[in-house]
Amino acid sequence: MSELKFKTNINCGSCIKSVKPFLDETVGEGNWSVDTENPDKILTVNTDEEVTDVVEAVTDAGFKIQKID
């Protein structure tokens, strides 16, 4: 399992609730978190899924996402 980090615009508790079903389905409950205190709203994901799967889940939920290298 690898740790992936993304810059997002998921910036509050309501946003997290909105994206939760999409990320839970894609990477599993408890395998992701969003640091809303960070100015870049960092999404950290522990998964074996492809980066594109995570990006698709977040964009399907209506949020912006960009992989951090």
DANOR-V68284 format. One line per field, one symbol per residue. psi: psi as a letter, one per 40 degrees, with the letter a starting at -180 (. if undefined). A space follows every 50 residues. Layout:
psi=???
//
This chain:
psi=hihiiihifgeiddddddedddddddeiheeiihgedhdeghhhhhieii ddddddddddeeiiihhh.
//
